[in-house]
């Protein structure tokens, strides 16, 4: 093997297990996780939910599905896009709004965690990415965001007050 970059991503309906790095590193991780991966594919799984299954139902996050906020969010290729301008008086405020809205939309789509890189992409798309202050802006929103992991493998979840705030923002934008 060589030092070329390699990546493996296993979804099992967005439970996700992602390993990225040099070929040797990825191969060693796959080897050490082989039984877990095999068991995950063999274990009986619940039938994936369709939109028809969830009509009128609340999502796991206690809200409705993403279509209730169709003026704010669009989903393409299993990724959420925010259609409206982000609220916030500066880049840090817009970054926190991006994180809140994206985490909220992902919750509505049945994905309780949001990857750090997804938030960066949204900030970049909305011209509010301040690379040198991105991390501190999100870490400063402790009341609303739970951040876990390290480096590029960080993930974000909403706290209960965070979900409430994100819902408020989405409702204000949903016009």
Residue, then its C-alpha position, 0 to 999 in steps of 0.5 A: x500500500x502507499x500513502x495515497x489518500x483513501x476514504x470509506x463511508x458507510x451510511x446504513x441510513x445515515x448512521x454513518x461511519x466515515x474513515x479518511x486518511x492514508x491508505x494504510x490508516x484506512x485499511x487498518x481501521x477497516x480491518x479493526x472494524x470488520x466485525x462491526x461493519x459485517x454485523x451492521x449489514x447483517x443485522x435486521x434493519x427497520x424499513x426506511x421511511x418514505x414521505x408517505x409514512x410520515x405524512x402528518x407525523x412528527x419527526x424524531x426531533x418533535x417537529x414536522x418534516x422538511x417540507x413544512x419549511x419549503x421556503x427555507x430549505x431544499x434537499x438535493x443529493x441527501x444534502x440540505x440547502x438553505x434558500x434564504x439569507x442567513x440572519x445575523x449582524x456579522x459573519x459570526x452571527x450568520x455562522x451560528x444561524x447557519x449551524x442552527x438552521x442546518x442542524x434543524x433541517x437535518x433533524x427534520x430529515x432524520x439525521x440528528x447530527x450534522x458534520x462540521x464540514x457541512x456547516x462550513x459549506x453552507x457558510x461558504x455558499x452564503x458568503x459568511x465563512x470566516x475561516x479563522x473565526x469559524x470554530x470559535x463562533x460555533x463553540x461560543x454558541x454552547x447554549x444551542x450547539x453540542x460539538x463532539x469529535x475533533x479536527x475535521x471529524x467534528x459533528x454538531x447537534x442541537x440542544x433543546x434550547x438550540x432546537x427551539x431557537x432554530x425552529x423560531x428562525x426557520x418559522x420567521x424565514x418561512x414566508 
